[in-house]
């Protein structure tokens, strides 16, 4: 059974920073692809960043501002978000995809609001 719990969302002013965490209750974590996706108000869910081993992929809109990382010992993935903009406002979801699988598992989401 897979259980993902996000934390760290909230309200921040433009230019501020937040750090999201996702704790995964899974059997195999270190070989899985972990990711962060977001769904802005009235829009579809979109990729923010993924990490597999030490390989990372970022959406163009967050490159240079966001950093994804993982702690395999803690089975936790992080998203450090700096220089936040109002357009980063969204519900952020943690994603877990086991190795050799096309099945995606999702957390419940955490709200990030960037406004003055």
N, C-alpha and C positions, 0 to 999 in steps of 0.2 A: 504494500500500500504506500502511495506517495502522498506526502503532506508538505506543502511549502507555505511558509509564514513570512510575509514581508513586514518590515518595520522601517521607521525613519522618515516617513512622509510628513508633510505639514505645510505651513505657510512661510514664505520667505520673500523678502523684497528683491527686486531686480538687482543683479550683481552679486547676490548672496550665494551661499552654498548649502547643500544638504547631502547626507550620506544615507543611502538606502541599504538595508540588509535583507537577505533572504536565507532563512534557515531551512534546510531540507531534511526531512525525515525519509531517507531512502536507503536502500541496501548498498548500491554502488553509486558513489558520487564522483570520484576522481576521474573516471573515464567518460563521464557524461558531458554533454554540451549544456552550459547554463547560459541563460540570457535574461535580458530586461527588455520589455516591450512597454509601450504606452498607448493610451487611448485618449486623445484630446476631446473636449466636449463637442459632440455632434460629428465626430470623425471616426474613421476606422482605426483599429489597433495597428500600430506600426512598430517596426524593429527599432530599438535603441542601441543595443550592444549585445554581443555574445562572446563567450569564452569557452574554448576547448583546450585542455592542457594549458599552454601559455599563449595560444593563438587567439587573437581578438579581432572582432569585426565591429565597426561603428557606423551608425548612420552619419551621412555627411553633415547633418544639422547639429550634431553634438561633438564632432571631432575637435580635439583640442580643448574641450571643456569638461567632458565626462570621462571617467576612467572606470572600467570594470575590472574586478579582481576576485580571487577566490581563495578560500582557506580550506583545503581538503580535510585537514584534521578536524575542523569544526563543521564541515559540510555546510558551508555558508558562502554565498556570493554577495559581493558588494557593488554598489554603484556610487562613486563619488561624483557629485554634480557641482561644478563651479561655474561662476559667471552666468548664473541662471537668468533666463529671459521670460517674459510673460508667455511667449509661445511654447515654453516647456511645461506649462500647466496641463496636467493630465492625470489620469489614474495610471500608475505604474504597476506592471505585472511581472512577477518572476516566472521564468520558464525553465523546465527541466526536460531534456530529451536524452534518454538513455543511449548508450553506444549501440550502434547497429539497429536502431529503432527509428521509425518515423512517427512514433506516438509522442505527443506533447502533453505535458502536465503543467497546470497553471496554479499560481497562488490566488488569493482572494483580491489582491490589489491594494495599493496604498495611494492616497490622494496627495499630489504635489500641486500647490498653488503658488504662483509667482505673480505678485502684484504689489503696487505701492499704495 
